[in-house]
Amino acid sequence: MSKRRGKAKRVQKASNQEPENLPVLNRDAAAIDIGSEEHLVAVPPGRDTESVRSFAAFTIDLHAMAGWLKQCGIKSVVMESTGVYWIAPFQVLEQYGLEVLLIDARLAKNLPGRKSDVLDCQWHQQLHTFGLLRGCFLPVAEIVPLRSYLRLRDELVKANTQSIQHMQKVLFEMNLQLANVISDITGETGLAIIEAILAGERDGKKLAELKHRRIVASKETIAKSLEGNWRPELLFALQRALDRYKFYQQQLAQCDGQISQALAQLPTRELQVQTEPEKKTEPSARGQKLTPLEAELQRIAGVDLTSIDGIGQQIAQIILSELGPDLQKSFQSEKHFSSYLGLCPGTKISGGKVLKRKSRKVKHRVATALRLAARSLHSSDSALGANFRRLKARLGAPKAITAMANKLAKLVYRLLVYGKDYFDRGAQMYEQKFRLQQIRRLQKQAKMLNLKLIPA
């Protein structure tokens, strides 16, 4: 009871005065302070007898909240992205035709002003009235199911990895060095040997007969690795880990089926080739036949994202599921897109002096995927691979990975916006171009020093 009284007193003490000397951009604006059990809603003063009301988080109360906002003449609502609690109110308010703006809590926190005498919802309502808040990026509704399936798949892959690690741990406790002899204990040979052990087979030579012809290790080596102790508690743990592995494999297969259905339901994007400012690309020279998944991704995106070196099917899936195929509506340029992912340098300047160039810390699935793609370019015989190796030698691996991920993000933006395929000129062409740039730079320096370069 004391908690409810204290909250009611705070509502009564809330300020109803509007700041002056600021242009009103959203007069019919409201704000919601999202919670797990209840939501506090603030409307402009004079719209009702109470400018702040509390609604429970039940669905019927969410509809009552939306009806009250419509009764108060509200057209735009702002709320913070608090965990997953904002999703249900967001969807209900959109059903009532209200414009809903999802904001990052850091935006309101970093704005100047004091809110000690007002509630969070009233403070956000005032900021939104004067147009001081900017909405977060949200993908279109048709992409959300695919994103949910892929995120669920990532969780299943992590859980499946834990079951594999548990099997390896139990095998080492039994002193069975199978993981050191074959590269994957979940392959055909590894699973056959583990199932035979659990079925009661203890002879290493008979177990080695299950070796597949593609395994490099000999049968004698495999037989030696399968001599250990057969403690019943460890065999029980191995059986449980194997059962979990098979269960997650079934879950992954079902999830892959749902992903295929979600991809098939997405519309085909007919992207017209636009004129790209300043940068030009040539037609793609890729003559390889696309796989069914790559063809499906190309149909949805309008371009072949996998034509970019380092970006495979899984990374292209992540990009489309997290951002959607149309980036131009949400990001003005490739620089805005790179900044959103936290891949560009964050320059801090004070008094004309650069204090910091470190990129922002942003946790985004697309940024992580692009970093993995950049890391895979280390041994690529392409222009991007040669560029990454040069950056790695000059800047070190961490900075080179971020810099190359930044370049990949810009290439993805150009493909999805301008509709042109990526054309790779090869590592040799890149090295020749880099050598010519060095020669021109040296010639310019020699000219300034009144010298002349002579080839050796």
C-alpha positions as CSV (number, residue, x, y, z in Angstrom):
1,M,0.0,0.0,0.0
2,S,2.8,2.4,0.8
3,K,4.3,1.9,-2.7
4,R,0.9,2.8,-4.3
5,R,0.4,5.9,-2.1
6,G,3.9,7.1,-2.8
7,K,3.3,6.7,-6.6
8,A,-0.1,8.5,-6.3
9,K,1.6,11.4,-4.4
10,R,4.2,11.7,-7.1
11,V,1.5,11.9,-9.7
12,Q,-0.2,14.7,-7.8
13,K,3.0,16.6,-7.4
14,A,3.8,16.3,-11.0
15,S,4.3,19.6,-12.8
16,N,1.6,20.7,-15.3
17,Q,3.4,23.7,-16.6
18,E,4.7,23.8,-20.2
19,P,8.1,25.3,-20.8
20,E,8.1,28.5,-22.8
21,N,10.2,29.9,-25.7
22,L,10.2,26.5,-27.5
23,P,8.2,25.8,-30.7
24,V,5.5,23.2,-30.3
25,L,5.9,20.6,-33.0
26,N,3.7,17.7,-31.7
27,R,0.8,19.3,-29.8
28,D,-1.2,16.0,-29.6
29,A,1.7,14.0,-28.1
30,A,1.6,11.6,-25.2
31,A,4.3,9.5,-23.4
32,I,4.2,6.1,-21.6
33,D,6.5,4.9,-18.9
34,I,6.7,1.2,-19.6
35,G,6.8,-1.3,-16.7
36,S,6.4,-5.0,-16.3
37,E,3.2,-4.8,-14.3
38,E,1.8,-1.3,-15.1
39,H,2.3,1.6,-17.5
40,L,2.1,5.3,-16.6
41,V,0.6,7.4,-19.4
42,A,1.0,11.2,-19.6
43,V,-1.1,13.5,-21.9
44,P,-0.9,17.3,-22.3
45,P,-2.6,19.3,-19.5
46,G,-6.3,20.0,-20.0
47,R,-7.1,16.9,-22.1
48,D,-8.7,15.2,-19.1
49,T,-9.2,15.7,-15.4
50,E,-6.0,13.7,-14.8
51,S,-3.1,14.3,-17.1
52,V,-1.4,11.1,-15.8
53,R,-3.1,7.8,-15.5
54,S,-1.9,4.3,-14.6
55,F,-2.9,1.2,-16.6
56,A,-2.2,-2.5,-15.9
57,A,-0.2,-4.6,-18.3
58,F,-3.1,-6.9,-19.1
59,T,-4.4,-6.9,-22.7
60,I,-7.8,-5.5,-21.7
61,D,-6.1,-2.6,-19.9
62,L,-3.9,-1.9,-22.9
63,H,-7.0,-1.5,-25.1
64,A,-8.5,0.8,-22.4
65,M,-5.3,2.8,-22.5
66,A,-5.5,3.2,-26.2
67,G,-9.1,4.2,-26.0
68,W,-8.3,6.9,-23.4
69,L,-5.6,8.3,-25.6
70,K,-7.9,8.5,-28.6
71,Q,-10.5,10.2,-26.3
72,C,-7.9,12.8,-25.3
73,G,-7.2,13.6,-29.0
74,I,-3.7,12.0,-29.0
75,K,-2.1,11.3,-32.3
76,S,1.5,10.5,-31.4
77,V,2.8,8.4,-28.5
78,V,6.4,8.0,-27.3
79,M,7.8,5.2,-25.1
80,E,11.2,3.8,-24.1
81,S,12.5,0.4,-25.3
82,T,12.3,-1.3,-21.9
83,G,13.2,-4.9,-22.3
84,V,10.4,-6.8,-24.1
85,Y,7.7,-5.0,-22.1
86,W,7.2,-2.4,-24.8
87,I,6.2,-4.9,-27.6
88,A,2.6,-5.5,-26.5
89,P,1.7,-1.8,-25.9
90,F,3.4,-0.9,-29.2
91,Q,1.3,-3.3,-31.2
92,V,-2.0,-2.4,-29.5
93,L,-1.5,1.3,-30.0
94,E,-0.6,0.8,-33.7
95,Q,-3.9,-1.1,-34.1
96,Y,-5.7,2.0,-33.0
97,G,-4.0,4.1,-35.7
98,L,-1.7,6.0,-33.3
99,E,1.8,7.0,-34.3
100,V,4.1,5.2,-31.9
101,L,7.7,6.4,-31.4
102,L,10.2,4.0,-29.7
103,I,13.2,5.8,-28.2
104,D,16.4,4.9,-26.6
105,A,16.5,5.8,-22.9
106,R,19.9,7.4,-23.4
107,L,18.4,10.1,-25.7
108,A,16.2,11.5,-23.0
109,K,18.8,11.1,-20.3
110,N,21.5,13.0,-22.2
111,L,19.2,16.0,-23.0
112,P,19.7,19.0,-20.8
113,G,17.0,19.8,-18.3
114,R,15.8,18.7,-14.8
115,K,13.0,16.3,-14.2
116,S,13.2,16.0,-10.4
117,D,9.6,17.3,-10.0
118,V,8.0,15.3,-12.8
119,L,7.4,11.7,-13.7
120,D,9.4,10.0,-16.5
121,C,6.3,9.9,-18.7
122,Q,5.6,13.6,-18.2
123,W,9.2,14.5,-19.0
124,H,9.1,12.4,-22.2
125,Q,5.8,13.9,-23.1
126,Q,7.2,17.4,-22.9
127,L,10.3,16.5,-24.9
128,H,8.2,14.8,-27.6
129,T,5.9,17.9,-27.7
130,F,8.8,20.1,-28.7
131,G,10.3,17.5,-31.1
132,L,13.4,16.7,-29.1
133,L,13.2,12.9,-29.4
134,R,14.2,10.7,-32.2
135,G,12.8,7.3,-32.8
136,C,14.8,4.0,-33.0
137,F,15.1,1.9,-36.1
138,L,12.4,-0.7,-36.5
139,P,12.1,-3.2,-39.4
140,V,8.9,-3.5,-41.4
141,A,6.3,-5.9,-39.9
142,E,6.7,-8.5,-42.7
143,I,10.4,-9.0,-41.7
144,V,9.7,-9.5,-38.0
145,P,8.7,-13.3,-38.2
146,L,11.9,-14.1,-40.1
147,R,13.9,-12.2,-37.5
148,S,12.2,-14.1,-34.6
149,Y,12.9,-17.5,-36.2
150,L,16.6,-16.7,-36.8
151,R,17.1,-15.4,-33.3
152,L,15.5,-18.5,-32.0
153,R,17.8,-20.6,-34.2
154,D,20.9,-18.8,-32.7
155,E,19.7,-19.7,-29.2
156,L,19.2,-23.4,-30.3
157,V,22.7,-23.4,-31.8
158,K,24.2,-22.2,-28.6
159,A,22.4,-24.8,-26.6
160,N,23.4,-27.5,-29.0
161,T,27.0,-26.3,-28.7
162,Q,26.8,-26.7,-24.9
163,S,25.6,-30.3,-25.3
164,I,28.6,-31.1,-27.7
165,Q,31.0,-29.6,-25.1
166,H,29.4,-31.7,-22.4
167,M,30.0,-34.8,-24.5
168,Q,33.7,-33.9,-25.0
169,K,34.1,-33.2,-21.3
170,V,32.7,-36.6,-20.3
171,L,34.9,-38.4,-22.9
172,F,38.0,-36.7,-21.4
173,E,36.9,-37.7,-17.9
174,M,36.7,-41.3,-19.2
175,N,40.2,-40.7,-20.7
176,L,38.8,-41.4,-24.2
177,Q,40.8,-39.2,-26.5
178,L,38.4,-39.4,-29.4
179,A,38.2,-35.6,-29.8
180,N,42.0,-35.5,-30.4
181,V,41.8,-38.1,-33.1
182,I,38.9,-37.0,-35.2
183,S,38.0,-33.4,-35.9
184,D,34.3,-33.6,-35.1
185,I,32.8,-36.1,-32.6
186,T,29.3,-35.2,-33.9
187,G,30.2,-36.5,-37.4
188,E,29.2,-39.9,-38.8
189,T,32.2,-41.7,-37.2
190,G,32.1,-39.9,-33.9
191,L,28.3,-40.5,-33.3
192,A,28.6,-44.1,-34.4
193,I,31.4,-44.8,-31.9
194,I,29.6,-43.0,-29.0
195,E,26.4,-44.8,-29.7
196,A,28.3,-48.1,-29.8
197,I,29.9,-47.3,-26.4
198,L,26.6,-46.5,-24.9
199,A,25.2,-49.8,-26.3
200,G,27.8,-51.7,-24.3
201,E,30.8,-52.1,-26.7
202,R,34.1,-51.8,-25.0
203,D,36.6,-53.3,-27.5
204,G,38.6,-50.5,-29.0
205,K,39.4,-52.5,-32.2
206,K,35.8,-53.2,-32.9
207,L,34.9,-49.5,-32.3
208,A,37.7,-48.5,-34.7
209,E,36.0,-50.6,-37.4
210,L,33.2,-47.9,-37.5
211,K,35.8,-45.5,-39.0
212,H,34.6,-43.7,-42.1
213,R,37.0,-43.8,-45.1
214,R,37.5,-40.0,-45.1
215,I,38.9,-40.1,-41.6
216,V,42.7,-39.4,-41.7
217,A,43.6,-41.2,-38.5
218,S,44.3,-45.0,-38.8
219,K,42.2,-47.7,-37.1
220,E,45.1,-48.4,-34.7
221,T,45.3,-44.8,-33.5
222,I,41.5,-44.7,-33.0
223,A,41.6,-48.0,-31.1
224,K,44.4,-46.6,-28.8
225,S,42.3,-43.4,-28.1
226,L,39.3,-45.5,-27.0
227,E,41.1,-47.2,-24.0
228,G,39.8,-45.6,-20.8
229,N,37.6,-46.2,-17.7
230,W,33.9,-47.0,-18.0
231,R,32.5,-45.5,-14.8
232,P,28.7,-45.8,-14.8
233,E,28.0,-42.2,-13.7
234,L,30.1,-40.9,-16.7
235,L,28.3,-43.2,-19.1
236,F,25.0,-41.9,-17.8
237,A,26.1,-38.3,-18.3
238,L,27.3,-39.1,-21.8
239,Q,23.9,-40.6,-22.6
240,R,22.1,-37.5,-21.4
241,A,24.4,-35.2,-23.4
242,L,23.8,-37.3,-26.5
243,D,20.1,-37.2,-26.0
244,R,20.2,-33.4,-25.6
245,Y,22.3,-33.1,-28.8
246,K,19.7,-35.2,-30.8
247,F,16.9,-33.2,-29.3
248,Y,18.4,-29.8,-30.4
249,Q,19.1,-31.3,-33.8
250,Q,15.4,-32.0,-34.2
251,Q,14.6,-28.5,-33.0
252,L,17.0,-26.9,-35.4
253,A,15.5,-28.9,-38.3
254,Q,12.0,-27.7,-37.4
255,C,13.3,-24.1,-37.0
256,D,14.9,-24.3,-40.5
257,G,11.6,-25.4,-41.9
258,Q,9.9,-22.4,-40.4
259,I,12.6,-20.1,-41.7
260,S,12.1,-21.5,-45.2
261,Q,8.4,-20.8,-45.0
262,A,9.0,-17.3,-43.7
263,L,11.4,-16.6,-46.6
264,A,8.9,-17.9,-49.1
265,Q,6.2,-15.6,-47.8
266,L,8.3,-12.4,-48.2
267,P,7.5,-10.4,-51.4
268,T,9.8,-10.2,-54.4
269,R,11.7,-6.9,-54.5
270,E,12.0,-5.4,-58.0
271,L,14.8,-3.0,-57.5
272,Q,15.6,-0.5,-60.3
273,V,19.2,0.4,-60.8
274,Q,19.8,3.9,-59.6
275,T,22.7,6.3,-60.3
276,E,25.1,6.1,-57.4
277,P,26.8,9.4,-56.6
278,E,30.6,9.6,-57.0
279,K,31.2,5.8,-56.9
280,K,30.6,3.4,-59.9
281,T,30.5,-0.3,-60.0
282,E,30.8,-2.7,-63.0
283,P,28.4,-5.6,-63.7
284,S,29.0,-8.7,-61.6
285,A,31.5,-11.2,-63.1
286,R,30.2,-14.1,-60.9
287,G,29.3,-17.0,-63.1
288,Q,28.6,-19.5,-60.4
289,K,25.2,-21.0,-60.1
290,L,23.2,-19.8,-57.1
291,T,22.1,-22.3,-54.5
292,P,18.3,-22.4,-53.7
293,L,18.8,-20.3,-50.5
294,E,21.0,-17.8,-52.3
295,A,18.3,-17.5,-55.1
296,E,15.6,-16.9,-52.4
297,L,17.7,-14.3,-50.7
298,Q,18.4,-12.6,-54.0
299,R,14.6,-12.6,-54.8
300,I,13.9,-10.8,-51.5
301,A,16.7,-8.3,-51.6
302,G,16.7,-7.6,-55.3
303,V,20.5,-8.1,-55.5
304,D,22.9,-10.9,-54.6
305,L,24.5,-10.0,-51.3
306,T,26.6,-13.2,-51.3
307,S,28.5,-11.8,-54.3
308,I,30.5,-9.7,-51.8
309,D,33.5,-11.6,-50.6
310,G,33.1,-12.8,-47.0
311,I,29.3,-12.5,-46.9
312,G,27.7,-16.0,-47.1
313,Q,24.2,-17.3,-46.9
314,Q,23.9,-17.1,-43.1
315,I,25.3,-13.5,-42.9
316,A,23.0,-12.4,-45.8
317,Q,20.0,-13.9,-43.8
318,I,21.0,-12.0,-40.7
319,I,21.2,-8.7,-42.6
320,L,17.8,-9.1,-44.3
321,S,16.1,-10.4,-41.1
322,E,17.4,-7.6,-38.9
323,L,17.2,-4.6,-41.3
324,G,15.0,-5.6,-44.2
325,P,15.8,-5.1,-47.8
326,D,15.0,-1.3,-48.0
327,L,17.6,0.7,-46.2
328,Q,17.0,4.0,-47.9
329,K,13.9,4.8,-45.9
330,S,15.7,4.5,-42.5
331,F,19.3,5.7,-43.4
332,Q,20.1,8.7,-45.4
333,S,23.5,7.5,-46.6
334,E,26.0,4.7,-46.2
335,K,27.7,6.8,-43.5
336,H,24.5,7.0,-41.4
337,F,24.1,3.2,-41.8
338,S,27.7,2.6,-40.7
339,S,27.3,4.9,-37.7
340,Y,24.1,3.1,-36.7
341,L,26.0,-0.2,-36.6
342,G,28.9,1.4,-34.6
343,L,31.5,0.5,-37.1
344,C,32.7,4.0,-38.0
345,P,35.3,6.0,-36.0
346,G,33.7,8.2,-33.3
347,T,35.6,11.4,-33.5
348,K,35.6,13.5,-30.3
349,I,36.8,17.1,-31.0
350,S,37.3,19.8,-28.4
351,G,39.0,23.1,-29.1
352,G,39.9,22.0,-32.6
353,K,41.9,19.0,-31.2
354,V,40.9,15.4,-31.8
355,L,40.6,13.7,-28.4
356,K,39.2,10.3,-29.4
357,R,38.7,8.3,-32.5
358,K,37.4,5.0,-31.0
359,S,34.2,3.6,-32.5
360,R,31.1,3.4,-30.3
361,K,30.3,0.2,-28.4
362,V,27.2,-1.1,-30.2
363,K,25.7,-4.6,-29.7
364,H,24.0,-5.4,-33.0
365,R,23.7,-8.7,-34.7
366,V,24.5,-7.3,-38.1
367,A,27.6,-5.6,-36.8
368,T,28.8,-8.9,-35.3
369,A,28.1,-10.7,-38.5
370,L,30.0,-8.2,-40.6
371,R,33.0,-8.5,-38.2
372,L,32.9,-12.3,-38.7
373,A,32.8,-11.7,-42.5
374,A,35.7,-9.3,-42.3
375,R,37.7,-11.9,-40.3
376,S,37.1,-14.5,-42.9
377,L,38.8,-12.3,-45.6
378,H,42.3,-13.1,-44.2
379,S,43.1,-15.7,-46.8
380,S,40.8,-14.5,-49.5
381,D,42.3,-14.0,-53.0
382,S,40.3,-10.9,-53.6
383,A,40.6,-7.1,-53.5
384,L,38.9,-7.1,-50.1
385,G,41.2,-9.8,-48.8
386,A,44.3,-7.9,-50.0
387,N,42.9,-4.7,-48.4
388,F,42.3,-6.5,-45.1
389,R,45.7,-8.0,-45.0
390,R,47.3,-4.6,-45.5
391,L,45.1,-3.0,-42.8
392,K,45.9,-5.8,-40.4
393,A,49.7,-5.3,-40.9
394,R,49.4,-1.6,-40.3
395,L,46.7,-1.3,-37.6
396,G,46.6,-4.7,-36.0
397,A,43.8,-7.3,-36.1
398,P,41.1,-5.7,-34.0
399,K,41.1,-2.3,-35.7
400,A,41.5,-3.9,-39.1
401,I,38.4,-6.1,-38.5
402,T,36.3,-3.1,-37.6
403,A,37.6,-1.1,-40.5
404,M,36.9,-3.9,-43.0
405,A,33.4,-4.5,-41.4
406,N,32.8,-0.8,-42.0
407,K,33.7,-1.2,-45.7
408,L,31.4,-4.3,-46.0
409,A,28.5,-2.4,-44.4
410,K,28.9,0.4,-47.0
411,L,29.0,-2.2,-49.8
412,V,25.8,-3.8,-48.5
413,Y,24.2,-0.4,-48.4
414,R,25.2,0.4,-52.0
415,L,23.8,-2.9,-53.2
416,L,20.5,-2.7,-51.4
417,V,19.9,1.0,-52.3
418,Y,21.4,1.4,-55.8
419,G,20.7,-2.1,-57.1
420,K,24.1,-2.8,-58.6
421,D,26.0,-6.1,-58.2
422,Y,29.4,-6.2,-56.6
423,F,32.4,-6.7,-58.9
424,D,35.7,-7.9,-57.4
425,R,38.8,-6.9,-59.4
426,G,41.0,-9.4,-57.5
427,A,44.0,-9.1,-55.2
428,Q,46.5,-8.5,-58.0
429,M,44.6,-5.5,-59.3
430,Y,44.3,-4.1,-55.8
431,E,48.1,-4.4,-55.3
432,Q,48.8,-2.7,-58.6
433,K,46.4,0.2,-57.7
434,F,48.0,0.5,-54.3
435,R,51.5,0.6,-55.8
436,L,50.5,3.4,-58.3
437,Q,49.1,5.4,-55.3
438,Q,52.4,5.1,-53.5
439,I,54.3,6.2,-56.6
440,R,52.1,9.2,-57.0
441,R,52.5,10.2,-53.4
442,L,56.3,9.8,-53.6
443,Q,56.4,11.9,-56.8
444,K,54.4,14.6,-55.1
445,Q,56.8,14.7,-52.1
446,A,59.8,14.7,-54.4
447,K,58.4,17.6,-56.3
448,M,58.0,19.6,-53.1
449,L,61.6,18.9,-52.2
450,N,62.8,19.8,-55.8
451,L,63.9,16.2,-56.4
452,K,63.2,13.7,-59.1
453,L,62.4,9.9,-58.8
454,I,64.3,7.5,-60.9
455,P,63.2,3.9,-61.2
456,A,65.7,1.3,-60.1
